Amino acid sequence: MRRRLCGAAICGLMLAAPGTASGDGLPVEGVDAGATGVAWAGAAERYVTLPAGRGRTVVARIASDGGQVLQSTTLHGRFTIPAVALDGSASGLSADGSTLALIRPRAGFPQRRTKLVLLDGERLRLHSAVTLRGDFSFDAVSPDGRSVYLIQYRSRRDPTRYAVRVYDTTAPRLLPKPIVDPREPDERMRGLPITRATSADGRWAYTLYDGAGGHPFVHALDTVARTAACIDLDALAGARHLSQLRLGLAGRELRVLDGTDAVATIDRTTFRVGEPAAAARPRPAPARAASGGDGAPWTLLASVAVALLLAVGAALGMRSHEDRRRRSPAA
């Protein structure tokens, strides 16, 4: 079912959505990227998800400059742009724009089933609906949309125990083998994702994890080759400010940033970690090729939010009333 909505109203709802969201694909509730959406750095458009009445979700492709609605559709069920780190870093959009992956918001941990939908990025047509047994969250998507990466939680009590899995959209099926670092195939990864940076071509997804009380590490996922590297950050073991750290890309370097200071550098080719003192200053702008709404004047649109919620609800209610009236026998 497709439904077009006015541009001003859709943009207005983007600030109302966080208050009504129940979380996304992360193993914690309340981190939701649907309202601010996802876009590639410098792109002229972004994608947002907005909760509508009667358990529906509005998906919209809007102009980054001005918020004009370029395309919209309505899905049955609750779905959201997936956040992939605790800082709200967003993902789900393939670099070629062909695929937009959405996930059902999390109501708790653990969950018995995980639901995703894959949409055509241009027309927002539903490509496929995916239901997986077990608890997964979204992690990344390859530049051509053929590989969707998921985090599978292996413990019902400990969300820091996980494996990275691949859903092949061309098969379509969940591939049996997890993605591991070929240098250390038996190493078990643990931790919660703090922040994310993505290469400009969408191939590499770099995620900083807290290490679950051990040493923090960066998970470097090659979404094309379906392989990964775990890069230990021993110098940050025991640090209490991990939630403040961000990632930035500068040429061949991946930089772990604390404010204006680079506290570690990683060679993106060799994965060698540099000494903190060798990190360059000032920091580059944190690089999130597929990101949320940084820099966009979304706060100017808050006044329209309530109006759209009421409008959507009223429209659905009127339609339901009309349907009942037509089915009723004439007096």
Residue pairs with C-beta under 8 A, 6 or more apart in sequence:
1 73
1 74
1 76
2 72
2 73
2 74
3 58
3 72
3 73
3 74
4 69
4 72
5 58
5 60
5 69
5 72
5 308
5 312
6 69
7 62
7 67
7 68
7 69
8 67
8 301
8 304
9 304
9 307
9 308
9 311
10 48
10 50
10 58
10 60
10 62
10 67
10 69
10 72
10 308
11 62
11 67
11 69
11 298
11 301
11 304
12 301
12 302
12 303
12 304
12 305
12 306
12 307
12 308
13 35
13 50
13 58
13 304
13 305
13 308
13 309
14 35
14 36
14 37
14 48
14 50
14 293
14 298
14 301
14 305
15 35
15 298
15 299
15 301
15 302
15 305
16 35
16 302
16 305
16 306
16 308
16 309
17 32
17 34
17 35
17 49
17 50
17 51
18 32
18 35
20 51
21 30
21 32
21 34
21 35
21 51
21 80
21 105
22 29
22 30
22 78
22 105
22 106
22 107
23 29
23 30
23 31
23 32
23 105
23 106
23 107
24 31
24 32
24 33
24 34
24 80
24 81
24 82
24 83
24 103
24 105
24 106
24 137
24 138
25 82
25 83
25 84
25 103
25 106
25 114
25 136
25 137
25 138
25 151
26 83
26 84
26 85
26 86
26 106
26 137
26 193
27 106
27 109
27 135
27 137
27 153
27 159
27 192
28 86
28 106
28 109
28 159
28 192
29 106
29 107
29 108
31 83
31 86
31 88
32 80
32 81
32 83
32 88
32 105
33 80
33 81
33 82
33 83
33 88
33 89
33 90
33 292
34 48
34 49
34 50
34 51
34 80
34 81
35 48
35 49
35 50
35 293
35 298
36 48
36 88
36 90
36 292
36 293
36 296
36 298
37 46
37 47
37 48
37 49
37 62
37 81
37 90
37 292
37 293
38 46
38 47
38 81
38 90
38 91
38 92
38 93
38 100
38 290
38 291
38 292
39 45
39 46
39 47
39 64
39 93
39 290
39 291
40 93
40 95
40 202
40 289
40 290
41 200
41 287
41 288
41 289
41 291
43 64
44 63
44 64
44 65
45 61
45 62
45 63
45 64
45 70
46 61
46 62
46 64
46 293
46 296
47 59
47 60
47 61
47 62
47 81
47 92
47 93
47 100
47 121
48 59
48 60
48 62
48 81
49 57
49 58
49 59
49 60
49 79
49 80
49 81
49 102
50 57
50 58
50 59
50 60
50 308
51 57
51 58
51 78
52 58
52 74
52 312
52 313
52 316
53 309
53 312
53 313
53 316
53 317
54 316
55 76
55 77
55 78
56 74
56 75
56 76
56 77
56 316
57 74
57 75
57 77
57 78
57 79
57 80
57 102
58 72
58 73
58 74
58 75
58 312
59 72
59 73
59 74
59 75
59 79
59 100
59 102
59 119
59 124
60 69
60 71
60 72
61 69
61 70
61 71
61 72
61 121
61 124
62 68
62 69
62 70
63 69
63 70
64 296
67 301
71 122
71 123
71 124
72 124
73 119
73 124
73 125
75 102
75 117
75 126
77 104
77 115
77 117
78 104
78 105
79 102
79 103
79 104
79 105
79 115
79 116
79 117
80 102
80 103
80 104
80 105
81 90
81 92
81 102
82 90
82 91
82 92
82 101
82 102
82 103
82 137
82 138
83 89
83 90
83 91
83 292
84 90
84 91
84 137
84 138
84 139
84 140
84 193
84 196
84 205
84 207
85 193
85 194
85 195
85 196
85 207
85 208
86 192
86 193
86 194
86 195
86 243
87 194
87 195
87 196
87 243
87 246
88 292
89 195
89 196
89 288
89 291
89 292
90 288
90 290
90 291
90 292
91 101
91 138
91 139
91 140
91 141
91 196
91 198
91 205
91 290
92 100
92 101
92 102
92 103
92 138
92 141
92 290
93 99
93 100
93 101
93 121
93 141
93 290
94 100
94 121
94 141
94 142
94 143
94 144
94 145
94 202
95 143
95 144
95 201
95 202
95 203
95 289
95 290
96 143
96 144
96 145
96 202
97 121
97 122
98 120
98 121
98 122
98 144
98 145
99 118
99 119
99 120
99 121
99 127
99 141
99 145
99 148
99 169
100 118
100 119
100 120
100 121
100 124
101 116
101 117
101 118
101 119
101 138
101 141
101 148
102 116
102 117
102 119
103 114
103 115
103 116
103 137
103 138
104 114
104 115
104 116
106 137
109 135
109 153
109 159
110 135
110 153
110 156
111 135
112 133
112 134
112 135
113 131
113 132
113 133
113 134
114 131
114 132
114 134
114 135
114 136
114 137
114 150
115 129
115 130
115 131
115 132
116 129
116 130
116 132
116 138
116 148
117 126
117 127
117 128
117 129
117 130
118 126
118 127
118 128
118 129
118 130
118 145
118 148
118 169
119 125
119 126
119 127
120 126
120 127
121 145
127 169
128 169
128 172
130 167
130 172
132 150
132 167
132 174
134 152
134 153
135 152
135 153
135 156
136 150
136 151
136 152
136 153
136 165
137 150
137 151
137 153
138 148
138 149
138 150
138 151
139 149
139 150
139 151
139 164
139 205
139 207
139 221
140 148
140 149
140 198
140 205
140 221
140 223
141 147
141 148
141 149
141 202
141 223
142 148
142 149
142 202
142 203
142 223
142 224
143 201
143 202
143 203
143 223
143 224
145 169
146 168
146 169
146 170
147 166
147 167
147 168
147 169
147 223
147 224
147 226
148 166
148 167
148 169
149 164
149 165
149 166
149 167
149 179
149 205
149 221
149 223
150 164
150 165
150 166
150 167
150 174
151 162
151 163
151 164
151 165
152 162
152 163
152 164
152 165
152 178
153 159
153 161
153 162
154 161
154 162
154 163
155 161
159 192
160 190
160 191
160 192
160 212
161 188
161 190
162 189
162 190
163 178
163 179
163 189
164 178
164 179
164 180
164 189
164 219
164 221
164 228
165 174
165 175
165 178
165 179
166 174
166 175
166 179
166 226
167 173
167 174
167 175
168 174
168 175
179 221
179 226
179 227
179 228
180 187
180 228
181 187
181 227
181 228
181 229
181 230
182 227
183 229
184 230
187 230
189 209
189 217
189 219
189 230
190 209
190 211
190 212
190 214
191 209
191 210
191 211
191 212
191 214
191 216
191 217
192 209
192 210
192 212
193 207
193 208
193 209
194 207
194 208
194 209
194 210
194 216
194 242
194 243
194 245
195 207
195 208
195 245
195 246
195 247
195 286
196 205
196 206
196 207
196 208
196 247
196 288
197 206
197 246
197 247
197 248
197 249
197 254
197 286
197 287
197 288
197 289
198 204
198 205
198 206
198 287
198 288
198 289
198 290
198 291
199 205
199 206
199 249
199 289
200 249
200 287
200 289
201 289
202 223
202 289
202 290
203 222
203 223
203 224
204 220
204 221
204 222
204 223
204 268
205 220
205 221
205 223
206 218
206 219
206 220
206 221
206 247
206 249
206 254
207 218
207 219
207 221
208 216
208 217
208 218
208 242
208 245
208 247
208 256
209 216
209 217
209 218
209 219
210 216
210 242
211 217
211 237
214 237
215 232
215 233
215 234
215 236
215 237
216 233
216 236
216 237
216 239
216 242
217 230
217 231
217 232
217 233
218 230
218 231
218 233
218 247
218 254
218 256
218 266
219 228
219 229
219 230
219 231
220 228
220 229
220 230
220 231
220 254
220 266
220 268
220 271
221 228
222 228
229 271
231 266
231 271
231 273
232 273
233 256
233 264
233 273
234 273
235 263
235 264
235 273
235 275
235 276
236 242
236 245
236 256
236 263
236 264
241 258
244 258
244 259
245 256
245 257
245 258
245 263
246 256
246 257
246 286
247 254
247 255
247 256
247 257
247 286
247 287
248 254
248 255
248 257
248 262
248 283
248 284
248 285
248 286
248 287
249 255
249 268
249 284
249 287
250 280
250 284
252 267
252 268
252 269
253 265
253 266
253 267
253 268
253 274
254 265
254 266
254 268
255 262
255 264
255 265
255 266
255 279
255 280
255 283
255 284
256 262
256 263
256 264
256 265
256 266
257 263
257 283
257 286
259 283
260 281
260 282
260 283
261 279
261 281
261 283
262 276
262 279
262 280
262 281
262 283
263 276
263 279
264 273
264 274
264 276
264 279
265 273
265 274
265 278
265 279
265 280
266 272
266 273
266 274
267 274
288 294
